[in-house]
Amino acid sequence: MHVHTVPSEWDLTSDEIKLIQKRAQLRVVTKAEFLKRYRNPFYASVPGHFVDPQNVRLYAYQQNSYRYLYSSPRI
């Protein structure tokens, strides 16, 4: 078996290790806060529903134009 040596650029100082641990801790806290807000059914950044008129027109077009798009003997 070959023994793999660790490259010299992977030698971390104690300050770099502390920064890595701090980022990992911040990631855990941020993820927990996100999941808490995401799973809460009573949390809403914008009350009510947001309706975009452009999307409404797009969906109406898609629903009403389907019968003209399928192949049939008449076409």
N, C-alpha and C positions, 0 to 999 in steps of 0.2 A: 504494500500500500504506500501511496505517496502521501507525504505530510505536506499539507498546504500551509504556507506561511502567510500571515496577515500582512497586507501592504502597509507601508509606513504611513500613508495618508489616512489610514483608519485608526491610528493611534490618537485617541482623544484625550484632551486635557480635562481636568476636573471641572473647569468652567463650562466646557462644551457638554459634558455629561449632565451638569445641572440644567443647562438650557434645554437639552433633549427631554429630561424628566419634567421640566416645567411645561414644555409644549404638550407632552403627553397628558399631563394632569389637566391642562386647559382644554384639550380635546375631549377628555372624559366629561368635564363639567359642561362644556358646550353641548355635547351630544345628549347628556341627561336633560338639559334645559329644553332642547329641541323636542325630544321625545315627550317630555311633560306637556309642552304646548300642543304638539301634534296630536296626542291622544286625548286631549281634553275637549269634549264635545261642546263645552260652553265658551271656549276661547275663540274669539273671532276678531281679526284685525280690522275688518270692514263689516259693520252690521248689515244684515240683509243680503240680497243677492245682487251681483253685478251683472248687468245685461249689456252686451255689446251689440248695437244695432247691425253692424257689419256681419257678425257671426249669425245673427238671426236671419238676415237675408241669404247668407250662404247656405244655411241649413234648409231654408224654405226652397231655395233653388234646387238643392240636391234631392229633396223629397218630391218635388213636383216635376223634375225632369227625368226621373228614372224610367218612366214608361216609354219615353222616346229613345232610350239608349239600348234596350235589349233587342236582340236580333229577332226578326219575325219574317214570315213570307211576304208581308206587305211592303217591306223596305227593299 
